[in-house]
Amino acid sequence: MAEEPVYAPDQLKPGNRKWGRIGALGTAVLILSLFWGNHEGNTENVYLVVTALILVGAVITDAVLRRNGLKRNDQ
């Protein structure tokens, strides 16, 4: 007998895409606000900018894939 993963009903329920996008973009803005923090050197700045770009890139990629029909529209 093959073992199948057991899912709770809440795990299969789609999340709210709009709030996910707002959360990702809000987090990117908060990360960029740390740019003017209490640190020396530019190494930290590079990590902050790259992390913010990854978040924004994920939101843009998700929107493009959904618009082109390559990703399911749950809601």
C-alpha positions as CSV (number, residue, x, y, z in Angstrom):
1,M,0.0,0.0,0.0
2,A,1.5,3.3,-1.1
3,E,1.8,6.0,1.6
4,E,-0.1,9.1,0.7
5,P,0.4,12.4,2.5
6,V,-2.4,13.3,4.9
7,Y,-3.7,16.9,4.5
8,A,-5.9,18.9,6.8
9,P,-8.8,20.7,5.1
10,D,-7.2,24.0,5.9
11,Q,-4.0,23.1,4.1
12,L,-5.9,22.7,0.8
13,K,-7.8,26.0,1.2
14,P,-6.3,28.8,-1.0
15,G,-4.9,31.8,0.7
16,N,-5.7,35.4,0.1
17,R,-3.4,36.4,-2.8
18,K,-4.1,40.2,-2.4
19,W,-3.0,40.2,1.2
20,G,0.0,38.1,0.3
21,R,1.2,40.6,-2.3
22,I,0.6,43.5,0.0
23,G,2.6,41.7,2.8
24,A,5.5,40.9,0.4
25,L,5.7,44.5,-0.9
26,G,5.3,46.0,2.6
27,T,8.1,43.8,3.9
28,A,10.3,44.9,1.0
29,V,9.6,48.5,2.0
30,L,10.4,47.8,5.6
31,I,13.6,46.1,4.6
32,L,14.6,49.1,2.5
33,S,13.9,51.4,5.5
34,L,16.6,49.6,7.4
35,F,19.0,50.9,4.8
36,W,19.5,54.0,7.0
37,G,20.2,52.0,10.1
38,N,23.0,52.0,12.6
39,H,25.6,50.1,10.8
40,E,29.0,50.7,9.1
41,G,30.0,49.6,5.7
42,N,28.0,48.6,2.7
43,T,27.9,44.8,3.0
44,E,24.6,45.0,5.0
45,N,23.1,47.4,2.4
46,V,23.8,44.8,-0.4
47,Y,21.9,42.1,1.5
48,L,19.0,44.4,2.3
49,V,18.6,45.5,-1.4
50,V,18.9,41.9,-2.7
51,T,16.3,40.6,-0.3
52,A,13.9,43.4,-1.2
53,L,14.5,42.7,-4.9
54,I,13.8,39.0,-4.4
55,L,10.5,39.8,-2.7
56,V,9.4,42.2,-5.4
57,G,10.6,39.8,-8.1
58,A,8.4,37.0,-6.6
59,V,5.3,39.2,-6.7
60,I,6.0,40.3,-10.3
61,T,6.7,36.7,-11.4
62,D,3.5,35.5,-9.7
63,A,1.4,38.2,-11.4
64,V,2.9,37.4,-14.9
65,L,2.4,33.7,-14.6
66,R,-1.2,34.1,-13.5
67,R,-1.9,36.6,-16.3
68,N,-0.4,34.2,-18.9
69,G,-2.4,31.2,-17.6
70,L,0.7,29.3,-16.5
71,K,-0.4,29.3,-12.9
72,R,-3.8,28.4,-11.5
73,N,-6.1,31.2,-10.3
74,D,-7.3,29.9,-7.0
75,Q,-9.6,32.9,-6.3
